[in-house]
Amino acid sequence: MLVAGKDAILVVCDMLSKITHLVVTIQGTLAEGLAQLFRNNIWNLYELPESMVLDMGLQFAAEITQELMKY
């Protein structure tokens, strides 16, 4: 299913409350773009995460963390 040209979903789950947030995006979004999506949609609810689980590898997790630290 496409939503206004979007073809991927960023899934963020709060492990304590088990609340899941879905943010539509496009496939191939770089770490900077995902960090901006996180900041714009999730940060105001939970602030900086204590941990992250990504299926993109350790290097990608490090890049997202670096981008989040810029804000």
N, C-alpha and C positions, 0 to 999 in steps of 0.2 A: 504494500500500500504506500503510495506517495502522498506526502503532505506538502504542497507548495514547493515541489522540487526537492524535497528532503528524502533521503533514502537510507538513513541510519538513525539509531536511537542511542543517546547517552543515558545509561541507567545508573542512578545514584541511590544507594540504599543506606539508611541510617541503621546501623547494626543494633543499637540499643532499643529503639522504638519499632524497628522493622518497617518503617515507612519507606516506600520506594518512590522516587521521582524519575519521570521520563522526560527527556529533552530531545526534541527532534533536531537532527543535524544532517550533514552530508557525509558520505563515506569518503575517507581520505583526509579528514580534518586533521590538521597538524596540532601539536601540543599547545601552541599559543592559542589557537581557536578553541580547543577544548577547555583550556584554563579560563578563557573569557566566558564561555558558556557556563562553566561552573560558577564563576564569580557572579554573573548576572542572574542566575536562576537558583543557586543553592547556598552560596556564601552567606546571604542575609539571614538564612534560616539556621545554619549550623556553624558558621565561621570556618576556620581552617580545620581540615580533617586530621584526626590523630593517625589514621592509617588509610592506605588505598590498596585496592586489589584491582589490577588491570590485566587484561589478556593481551596486552601489546608488548610486554617485555620490560625488563628493568631500565633500559636506556630511555624508553618512552616515559616511564613513571618518573624518572629523574628530571626529564625535560618539563613535564607538567608541574612538578614540585617547584622547579626553578621559576617557571612562569607565574605560579600562584604567589611566590614570595615577592614578586615585583609589585604586587598590589598591596 
